[in-house]
Amino acid sequence: MGLVRAVGVRDGGAALPHGFWAAVRVWLEKPQVANRRLCGAAIEVEGTVALGKGGEESSSFAAVWGSEEQGERVASAGAAELGRLWREVCAQLSPEHGHLPPPLTPWAWPDPRAELRAVLRTLLPRARPAGPPAPPMKELAVQDVYNGTVTFLPLEENSEGKYKIKKCNIYQIQLVYIKDEEWSVSIVAPFPEDWFSDGIAYPKLAWLENELLSKLAKWSVEQKPSEFKSTLSLISVAKYSKVYQDLKEKYKEMVKVWPEVTDPEKFVYEDVAIATYLLESTIMPGDTHLFPDTDWLIGNHSDELTPWIPVIAARSSYSCRYFVLPCCFFDFYGKYSRRQSKKTQYREYLDFVAQVGFVCGFNVEEDCLRIPSTKRVSLIGKSRTYPPAEHALIDKQITQYINNHQTCALLMCNRKVACNHKDHSDVCKEASSELPENETKTAGTIWMPGFQPREKVEQIRNCASLPRDFVDDVVLSVANLLLNATSQNSCSDMRDRNTNTWNQGESLSLKEVAEHLHKETLKRLKSEYGGLQTLLKNNHQVFEVLNGRVHIRDWRKEKPSRKTKPEVKRRLSAEAFKTRLCWFFIHHPDGCSLPSESCPYAHGTEELRQSQKIKKKKNIQ
């Protein structure tokens, strides 16, 4: 009675016991990864306390106001408050300190060398769709490394401002060594029959047993050092939670009804006007696009401008700061080229953008946003590493750094300069001298003449914009190539075939197909992303491209639609039925492999139906 559950874990990589404490730290600092009804947890203060032989608190108490992992924290309680709280907690448990109710493992208080670590945290609930928001809950976690336990003591504040332990919801996580590589992780609750579940901060005991324990066991042996910091490490999680919930409440109706209900005069046209104002011109990295009166430059998925934002901020004014959320990988002049294979591409690019900030004289900080995106690491420059008097020196440093990134390959491509066996400085001088006359006048204001901003109308280069007659010719040529390849088989093979067999043709590699196409056709396809392969995949009615080989699609082998397909997809299939002509019915020598009633495409113009757009259901209030 009292033991919720224990699970065995095997440690073949010597991860334990360190992995267990790392898992506990995740549960302490980021409980939302396990309990989705929490927004997070704010670590108010933490410290160590040593207990003497008689159970008296020793004087060796030290408060820790943050850690490298959590970054800057604004604690709501100091060392004195935590010390007072510790004394109150010990007094409520037993006449002897550390005498926890069974079956909890007692703290190692008889050993004067043993130390306990107390962590005061506040659990922050997520906003609920209905009803008032749930209040934050305070909890004192006591870690005993000597015994391999961490005990969670829920706290309630009385009218006098003192905290009282909510004994019915005490629980303890234990790590026990069995033998060899075998360990046990368990969760123990001394009063399971009195456990109170509020459905948010304290789920049911079954959740602790089935969800939390399994995650802790997994994290204990699979903990890998992350390339990135924890989410929201530079700000107060409590403040973030409050502001986020306020904004969510404020704009929830707009999110619900934006497509059909809101007044376009107020919302759509106003937002379009604001966006139009902010986009009156293209921002070019140069002296003409500085912002001396601006406090913050914010780059939200700013693509080509991402590495330029620290530069623009540094040169705008000494007080200008920046926030950038890198997404696509761009250097100063174009696509970013990888330089370090030992890092992921994302981590390498973040380090590059951070390095730009350092070169520009910023103290660069990194934080991970809590957003549903794989690219959620932000870089922030709030303060400078140099006094204002050194601005000219830093500016020269920035210029040199940018010039060093203007590679020979770029200049050869953009300025037609032969740059073999020349250093960057010589090439820059030569490139500058060969600028057209109209560009020479602005070379002093443009920091990198080779910079290419995105075009206002981005070209579609996925073969979708190719002329229809060109696409049809390529499709017919490739299909005939595959069909004719069958006729080249031996006569004996042909005699063995059933005369009623539908000719599926042979399969050829993409390279073999390309060798049979006209040079002008290939040249035109190479200007598109994916080239020939993309065009063939776009025409999936006719072709199937698998492992680099091209096949004619046999619709008899297509798997039928699943009955469990979502309603929208079922309706989409029904609406698209017979809205396009069947290519096989028109072009294949054997016609279509399917009878007319089974083919999703029209066998002749008399079967064609008009396509109908699927109307979205409006939200019923």
C-alpha positions in Angstrom: 0.0 0.0 0.0 1.4 3.3 -1.0 3.7 2.0 -3.8 2.2 3.2 -7.0 4.4 1.4 -9.4 8.0 0.4 -10.1 9.6 -0.2 -13.5 13.0 -1.9 -14.3 15.5 -0.2 -16.5 18.8 -1.5 -17.9 21.8 0.7 -18.2 24.2 -0.6 -20.7 25.9 2.8 -21.3 26.6 3.8 -17.7 24.0 6.6 -17.8 22.7 5.9 -14.3 22.5 7.4 -11.7 23.4 10.7 -13.5 20.7 10.1 -16.1 18.1 9.8 -13.4 18.9 13.2 -11.9 18.9 14.7 -15.4 15.4 13.2 -15.9 14.3 14.6 -12.5 15.6 18.0 -13.6 13.4 17.9 -16.7 10.4 17.1 -14.6 11.3 19.9 -12.2 11.9 22.6 -14.8 9.8 21.6 -17.7 6.8 19.6 -16.4 4.8 20.6 -19.5 6.6 18.0 -21.6 4.9 15.3 -19.6 1.8 17.1 -18.3 0.2 19.0 -21.2 -2.2 20.8 -18.9 0.7 22.8 -17.5 2.3 25.8 -19.2 5.5 25.2 -17.3 7.2 25.7 -13.9 9.0 28.7 -12.4 11.9 27.7 -10.2 11.7 30.4 -7.5 14.8 29.5 -5.5 16.9 26.5 -4.7 19.6 25.6 -2.3 21.3 23.0 -0.2 20.8 22.2 3.5 22.8 19.9 5.7 21.3 18.2 8.8 23.3 17.4 11.9 23.2 14.2 14.0 20.4 15.5 16.1 18.4 16.6 13.2 19.0 20.3 13.8 19.5 22.4 10.7 23.1 23.4 10.2 24.2 26.8 9.2 25.6 25.7 5.8 22.7 26.9 3.8 23.2 28.4 0.4 20.6 29.7 -2.1 21.2 29.3 -5.8 19.6 32.0 -7.8 19.9 30.4 -11.2 21.9 28.0 -13.3 23.6 27.9 -16.7 20.7 25.9 -18.1 17.9 28.2 -16.9 19.7 31.5 -17.6 18.6 34.6 -15.8 15.8 34.1 -13.2 13.9 36.6 -11.1 13.4 34.7 -7.9 10.3 35.5 -5.7 11.9 34.2 -2.6 15.3 34.7 -1.1 17.6 32.5 0.9 16.0 33.6 4.1 12.5 32.7 3.0 13.6 29.3 1.7 15.4 28.6 5.1 12.2 29.6 6.9 10.1 27.4 4.7 12.5 24.5 5.3 12.1 24.8 9.0 8.3 24.9 8.7 8.2 21.9 6.5 10.5 19.8 8.8 8.3 20.8 11.8 5.2 19.5 10.1 6.6 16.1 9.2 7.9 14.6 12.5 9.6 15.5 15.8 12.7 14.2 14.1 13.8 15.9 10.9 13.5 13.8 7.8 11.2 11.2 9.3 8.8 10.9 6.3 5.7 8.8 6.5 6.2 5.2 5.3 6.7 3.8 2.7 8.6 6.9 1.7 12.4 6.6 2.0 13.6 8.8 4.8 16.1 11.5 4.2 19.7 10.8 5.1 19.7 13.0 8.1 21.7 10.8 10.5 24.8 11.2 8.3 26.3 14.7 8.9 28.0 14.5 5.5 24.8 14.1 3.7 23.2 17.1 2.0 19.7 17.7 0.7 18.8 20.1 -2.1 15.5 22.0 -1.7 13.8 23.4 -4.8 10.8 25.7 -4.5 8.8 25.8 -7.7 5.5 27.2 -8.9 3.5 25.0 -11.3 1.8 27.2 -14.0 -1.5 25.8 -15.5 -2.5 26.4 -19.0 -5.5 28.5 -19.8 -8.7 26.6 -19.8 -11.3 27.0 -22.7 -14.1 27.6 -20.2 -14.2 28.9 -16.6 -11.6 31.0 -14.6 -7.9 30.2 -15.0 -6.6 27.7 -12.5 -4.3 29.2 -9.8 -0.6 28.5 -9.7 0.5 25.8 -7.2 3.7 25.9 -5.1 5.7 22.8 -4.4 8.9 22.0 -2.5 11.0 19.3 -4.0 13.6 17.7 -1.8 16.4 15.9 -3.5 18.4 13.3 -1.6 21.3 12.1 -3.8 22.6 9.8 -1.1 19.4 7.7 -1.0 18.4 8.3 -4.7 15.1 10.0 -3.9 13.3 13.2 -4.7 10.2 14.0 -2.6 7.5 16.4 -3.7 5.7 18.3 -1.0 2.7 20.3 -2.2 2.2 23.6 -0.3 -0.9 25.6 0.6 -0.6 29.1 1.9 -2.8 29.9 4.9 -4.2 33.3 6.0 -1.1 34.2 7.9 1.1 33.8 4.8 2.7 30.5 6.1 2.9 27.4 4.0 1.3 24.1 5.1 2.1 20.7 3.5 -0.8 19.2 1.6 0.0 15.7 3.0 -2.5 13.8 0.9 -0.6 14.6 -2.3 3.0 13.9 -1.2 4.8 11.6 -3.6 8.4 10.4 -4.0 10.4 9.3 -7.0 13.0 6.6 -6.2 16.0 5.1 -8.0 17.2 1.8 -6.6 20.2 -0.2 -7.8 19.4 -4.0 -8.3 22.4 -5.7 -9.7 24.8 -5.5 -12.7 23.1 -3.2 -15.1 19.7 -3.4 -13.6 18.0 -0.5 -11.8 14.5 0.3 -10.7 12.6 3.6 -10.9 9.5 3.9 -8.8 6.9 6.4 -7.7 5.6 6.1 -4.1 2.6 7.9 -2.5 2.0 7.4 1.2 -1.7 8.2 1.2 -3.1 6.9 -2.1 -6.6 6.6 -0.7 -6.7 10.3 0.1 -5.0 11.5 -3.1 -6.8 14.6 -4.5 -6.7 15.2 -8.2 -7.5 18.6 -9.6 -6.9 17.4 -13.2 -4.2 20.0 -13.8 -1.3 20.3 -11.5 -2.1 17.0 -9.8 -3.5 14.4 -12.1 -4.8 11.1 -11.0 -2.4 8.5 -9.5 -3.0 6.4 -12.6 -1.4 9.1 -14.6 1.7 9.1 -12.4 1.8 5.3 -12.8 1.2 5.1 -16.5 2.6 8.3 -18.0 5.1 10.1 -15.7 6.9 7.0 -14.5 7.4 5.6 -18.0 8.8 9.0 -19.2 11.2 9.2 -16.3 12.5 5.7 -16.9 13.0 6.5 -20.6 14.7 9.8 -19.9 17.0 8.3 -17.3 18.8 6.1 -19.9 18.2 8.1 -23.1 19.1 11.6 -22.0 21.1 13.3 -24.8 22.7 16.7 -24.4 20.6 19.1 -26.5 22.2 21.5 -28.9 19.8 24.2 -27.7 18.8 25.8 -24.5 15.5 25.2 -22.7 12.5 27.1 -23.9 12.0 30.6 -22.5 15.4 30.6 -20.6 15.9 34.3 -20.8 12.5 35.5 -19.5 10.2 34.7 -16.6 8.0 31.7 -17.4 5.4 33.0 -15.0 5.2 36.4 -16.7 5.2 34.7 -20.1 2.4 32.4 -19.1 0.3 35.4 -17.8 0.8 37.5 -20.9 0.3 34.5 -23.2 -3.0 33.7 -21.6 -4.2 37.3 -21.6 -3.4 37.6 -25.4 -5.0 34.3 -26.1 -8.2 35.3 -24.3 -8.1 38.7 -26.0 -7.9 37.4 -29.5 -9.6 34.0 -29.3 -12.8 35.1 -31.0 -10.9 36.6 -33.9 -9.0 33.4 -34.4 -12.3 31.4 -34.4 -14.3 33.5 -36.8 -11.7 35.4 -39.0 -12.5 33.7 -42.3 -16.3 34.3 -42.5 -17.6 36.5 -39.7 -15.4 39.5 -38.9 -16.0 42.9 -40.4 -13.5 43.2 -43.3 -13.6 47.0 -42.9 -12.2 46.8 -39.4 -10.0 43.7 -39.5 -9.0 42.7 -43.1 -8.6 46.1 -44.6 -6.9 47.6 -41.6 -4.3 44.8 -41.4 -3.7 44.9 -45.1 -3.2 48.7 -44.9 -0.7 48.2 -42.0 1.2 45.5 -43.9 1.2 47.6 -47.0 2.7 50.5 -45.0 5.5 48.3 -43.6 6.2 47.0 -47.1 6.2 50.5 -49.2 10.0 49.4 -50.2 12.7 46.5 -50.3 15.3 46.7 -47.5 18.8 46.7 -48.9 21.8 46.3 -46.5 23.2 49.8 -46.8 23.4 53.3 -45.4 20.0 54.2 -46.8 18.3 51.6 -44.7 19.3 52.4 -41.1 17.0 53.0 -38.2 18.6 55.5 -35.7 15.3 56.1 -33.8 14.4 52.5 -33.4 14.8 50.5 -30.2 14.4 47.0 -31.6 14.9 45.4 -35.0 12.9 42.2 -35.1 13.7 39.5 -37.8 10.9 36.9 -37.8 11.9 34.3 -40.4 13.7 37.1 -42.2 15.5 34.8 -44.7 18.0 36.8 -46.8 18.2 39.6 -44.2 18.8 37.3 -41.2 22.6 37.8 -41.0 22.3 41.5 -41.9 20.0 42.3 -38.9 22.8 42.5 -36.3 24.8 44.6 -38.8 21.9 47.0 -39.4 21.2 47.2 -35.7 24.9 47.9 -34.9 25.1 50.7 -37.5 21.7 52.2 -36.7 22.6 53.5 -33.3 24.4 52.4 -30.1 21.1 51.9 -28.3 19.5 49.8 -31.1 18.9 46.2 -30.1 17.8 43.2 -32.2 15.9 39.9 -32.0 16.2 37.4 -34.9 14.4 34.0 -35.4 16.4 32.3 -38.1 14.6 30.0 -40.5 16.0 29.5 -44.0 19.8 29.4 -44.2 21.2 32.5 -45.9 24.7 34.1 -45.8 25.4 37.8 -46.6 25.1 37.2 -50.3 23.0 34.1 -50.9 22.4 30.5 -49.7 24.5 29.5 -46.7 27.2 26.9 -47.5 28.0 24.4 -44.8 31.5 24.5 -43.2 31.3 22.1 -40.3 30.0 18.5 -40.9 30.1 17.6 -37.2 27.2 19.9 -36.4 23.6 19.8 -37.7 23.0 22.3 -40.4 20.6 24.2 -38.1 23.1 24.4 -35.2 25.9 25.5 -37.5 23.7 28.3 -39.0 22.7 29.5 -35.6 26.3 29.7 -34.6 27.1 31.7 -37.7 24.3 34.2 -37.0 25.5 34.4 -33.4 29.1 35.0 -34.6 27.8 37.9 -36.7 26.3 39.4 -33.6 29.6 39.1 -31.7 31.5 40.7 -34.5 29.0 43.6 -34.5 29.8 44.1 -30.8 26.7 42.6 -29.2 26.4 40.3 -26.2 24.4 37.7 -28.0 22.0 35.6 -26.0 20.1 32.5 -27.2 16.6 31.4 -26.3 14.2 28.8 -27.5 10.6 29.9 -28.1 7.6 27.9 -27.2 6.0 27.8 -30.6 4.9 24.9 -32.9 7.9 25.1 -35.2 11.1 23.1 -35.7 12.9 26.5 -36.2 12.3 28.1 -32.8 15.7 29.2 -31.5 16.0 33.0 -31.3 19.2 35.1 -31.0 19.0 38.4 -29.1 21.4 41.3 -28.9 20.5 43.6 -26.0 23.8 45.1 -24.9 27.2 46.0 -26.4 30.6 44.7 -25.7 32.3 48.0 -26.3 31.9 51.7 -25.2 30.4 54.2 -27.6 33.8 55.8 -28.3 34.9 52.6 -30.0 32.1 52.7 -32.6 34.4 53.5 -35.6 36.7 50.6 -34.7 33.8 48.1 -34.5 32.4 49.4 -37.7 35.7 48.7 -39.5 35.7 45.2 -38.0 32.2 44.6 -39.3 33.3 45.8 -42.8 36.3 43.5 -42.9 34.2 40.5 -41.7 31.6 41.1 -44.4 34.2 41.4 -47.1 35.9 38.2 -46.0 32.5 36.4 -46.6 32.3 37.7 -50.2 33.8 34.7 -51.7 35.6 34.4 -55.0 32.9 32.1 -56.4 30.2 34.8 -55.7 32.3 37.5 -57.5 32.9 35.2 -60.5 29.2 34.6 -60.8 27.9 38.1 -60.2 30.7 40.3 -61.5 32.5 38.1 -64.0 35.9 38.6 -62.3 38.6 36.0 -62.6 39.8 35.5 -59.1 42.1 32.5 -59.0 45.1 32.9 -56.7 43.9 36.3 -55.4 43.1 37.2 -51.9 39.7 38.7 -50.9 40.9 42.3 -50.6 42.3 42.4 -54.2 39.2 40.8 -55.6 37.0 43.3 -53.8 39.0 46.2 -55.4 38.7 44.6 -58.8 35.0 43.9 -58.5 34.4 47.5 -57.4 36.2 48.9 -60.4 34.1 46.8 -62.8 30.7 47.9 -61.4 28.4 49.4 -64.0 28.1 53.2 -63.9 24.7 53.3 -62.2 25.9 50.9 -59.5 29.2 52.8 -58.9 27.3 55.8 -57.7 25.6 53.8 -54.9 28.6 51.5 -54.1 29.4 53.7 -51.1 26.0 53.2 -49.6 25.5 49.5 -50.4 27.5 47.3 -48.0 27.6 44.3 -50.4 26.9 44.9 -54.1 26.4 41.2 -54.6 23.4 41.0 -52.3 20.3 39.8 -54.0 17.0 40.5 -52.3 14.0 38.3 -53.0 12.0 39.3 -56.1 8.6 40.9 -55.4 7.0 38.1 -57.5 8.7 34.9 -56.7 9.1 32.6 -59.7 7.4 29.2 -59.5 10.0 26.7 -60.6 8.4 23.3 -59.7 7.4 22.6 -63.4 3.9 23.7 -62.6 4.3 26.9 -64.7 5.6 25.2 -67.8 3.3 25.4 -70.9 0.7 22.7 -71.0 1.6 21.6 -74.6 5.3 21.3 -73.6 4.3 19.1 -70.6 2.0 17.0 -72.7 4.7 16.4 -75.3 7.2 15.3 -72.6 4.6 13.0 -71.0 3.7 11.4 -74.3 7.4 11.0 -75.3 8.3 9.3 -72.0 5.2 7.0 -72.1 5.9 5.9 -75.7 9.5 5.2 -74.7 8.4 2.9 -71.9 5.8 1.2 -74.0 8.1 0.7 -77.0 10.7 -0.8 -74.7 8.3 -3.8 -74.2 8.2 -4.5 -77.9 11.9 -5.1 -77.9 11.6 -8.2 -75.9 12.2 -11.6 -77.6 9.5 -13.2 -79.7 9.3 -16.2 -77.4 8.5 -13.9 -74.4 5.8 -12.2 -76.5 4.2 -15.6 -77.4 3.9 -16.5 -73.7 2.0 -13.3 -73.0 -1.8 -13.4 -72.9 -3.2 -11.4 -75.8 -5.6 -9.7 -73.4 -2.8 -8.5 -71.1 -2.7 -4.7 -70.7 0.7 -3.4 -71.7 2.3 -1.7 -68.7 5.6 -1.1 -70.5 9.0 -1.5 -69.0 10.7 0.6 -66.3 13.7 2.8 -67.1 16.0 4.8 -64.9 15.7 8.6 -64.9 19.1 8.7 -66.6 18.0 6.4 -69.4 14.8 8.4 -69.9 16.8 11.6 -70.1 19.2 10.2 -72.7 16.2 9.8 -75.1 14.9 13.3 -74.8 15.9 16.3 -76.9 18.7 18.5 -75.7 16.4 21.6 -75.8 13.8 19.7 -73.7 16.4 18.8 -71.1 17.8 22.3 -71.0 14.3 23.7 -70.3 13.7 21.1 -67.6 17.0 21.8 -65.8 15.9 25.3 -65.1 13.1 23.9 -62.9 13.6 22.6 -59.4 13.7 18.8 -59.6 13.7 18.8 -63.4 12.5 15.7 -65.2 11.7 13.8 -62.0 9.5 16.6 -60.7 7.6 16.8 -64.0 7.0 13.1 -64.0 5.8 13.0 -60.4 3.5 16.0 -61.1 1.8 13.7 -63.7 1.1 11.0 -61.3 -2.0 9.8 -63.3 0.4 8.4 -65.9 3.7 7.7 -64.1 5.1 6.3 -60.9 8.7 7.2 -59.9 10.2 4.7 -57.4 13.9 4.5 -56.4 15.0 6.5 -59.4 13.1 4.4 -61.9 10.1 5.4 -64.0 7.1 3.1 -64.4 3.7 3.5 -66.1 1.1 3.5 -63.4 -1.2 0.6 -63.4 -4.4 1.7 -61.7 -5.5 -1.9 -61.1 -2.8 -2.1 -58.5 -3.7 1.1 -56.7 -4.9 0.5 -53.1 -8.5 1.4 -52.5 -9.3 4.3 -50.2 -9.5 3.5 -46.6 -12.8 3.7 -44.9 -11.3 5.6 -42.1 -10.2 8.4 -44.4 -11.1 11.8 -42.9 -14.4 13.3 -44.2 -12.7 16.1 -46.0 -10.5 13.7 -48.0 -13.5 11.5 -48.9 -15.4 14.5 -50.1 -12.4 15.7 -52.0 -12.1 12.3 -53.8 -15.8 12.4 -54.6 -15.8 16.0 -55.9 -12.7 15.3 -58.1 -14.3 12.1 -59.7 -14.5 12.3 -63.5 -13.4 16.0 -63.6 -10.4 15.2 -65.9 -10.0 13.1 -69.0 -8.3 9.8 -68.6 -4.8 9.9 -70.3 -4.8 6.1 -70.9 -8.2 6.1 -72.5 -6.9 8.7 -75.1 -3.3 7.7 -75.6 -2.6 4.2 -74.4 -2.7 1.6 -77.3 -4.7 -0.8 -75.0 -6.9 2.0 -73.6 -7.4 2.2 -69.8 -6.7 -0.7 -67.6 -9.9 0.0 -65.6 -13.5 -0.1 -66.8 -15.2 3.3 -67.1 -17.3 2.9 -63.9 -14.1 2.2 -61.8 -11.7 4.8 -63.3 -11.6 8.1 -61.4 -11.0 9.9 -64.8 -13.4 10.5 -67.6 -13.5 8.0 -70.5 -14.5 10.6 -73.1 -15.9 14.1 -72.9 -19.4 12.8 -72.3 -18.3 11.6 -68.8 -16.7 14.9 -67.8 -18.1 16.6 -64.7 -17.5 20.1 -63.5 -15.2 20.4 -60.5 -16.9 21.8 -57.3 -15.1 23.6 -54.6 -15.6 22.2 -51.1 -17.3 24.7 -48.8 -15.9 25.1 -45.3 -18.4 24.6 -42.5 -18.9 27.7 -40.4 -18.5 27.5 -36.7 -21.8 27.4 -35.0 -21.7 29.7 -31.9 
